[in-house]
Amino acid sequence: CDQVLCLNRWLRCSGSPDHTLSPERLSEIYDPNAQCGSYRQHRHG
């Protein structure tokens, strides 16, 4: 992906994955023990 949004009740940050998904950045926004995951959109039927 080209852009990432980090949400925690509201938009906390956005930007490139390299900048936004660093461990330091994520621990500023979320619980330091939070885990990262991905979501792939798919269609049924």
Secondary structure, 3 states (H helix, E strand, C coil): CCCEEEECCCEEEEECHHHHCCHHHHHHHCCCCCCCCCCCCCCCC
